[in-house]
């Protein structure tokens, strides 16, 4: 599959006003195509999470425009943004954002059911996503019955369930051991190989090595990009880490 799934055109985002304002992103342009896995690296405060929030329509830029599959997010209502995220965008949050009163399968199925998918089909898709992240046997457990790493995998399953065309992952392996983390990256790599656009924010050079392209942010600007993501020392130097 080909074509632009995510496009940021000269996007800027400033938080606060006046003397206390902070420029999170400064005129950033980035395109991610179908079937492409892009890693975003940079020191803390460089704008990585802000970029991901804008890409997923969770925040809006002060200047510039964000497009998902050609649709400008700035022109959508809150309801339209929510519908687009349910159908096209999978988002893995650092703090998971899971519903504690729901089981793992119910959490994963929730966006599908909200989008009008029949409950039985949504649960079947949810269990398949849980299987992909290696915790199919935990489908009926509640969040307080699971470890942090298991909850993180539930969050990842929720992001990949269905046919999401854009998957955004903010440090998705932070609570996982290295072997489990590599398994999650293999899942994300697989989704890109199947035609999704995947954007991964990470501090880990070895995780970025799974990507087709690595984008380096510093002080809210893209300062470098590379398609040779195989040498961790090069990635660490480029990320300022």
Secondary structure, 3 states (H helix, E strand, C coil): CCCEEEEEEEEEEEECCHHHCEEEEEEEEEEEECCCEEEEECCCCCCHHHHHHHHCCCCCCCEEEEEECCEEHHHCCHHHHHHHHHHHEEEECCCCCCCCCCEHHHHHHHHHHHCCCCHHHHHHHHHHHHHHCCCHHHCCCEHHHCCHHHHHHHHHHHHHCCCCCEEEEECCCCCCCHHHHHHHHHHHHHHHHCCCEEEEECCCHHHHCCCCEEEEEECCEEEEEECCCCCHHHHHHHHCC
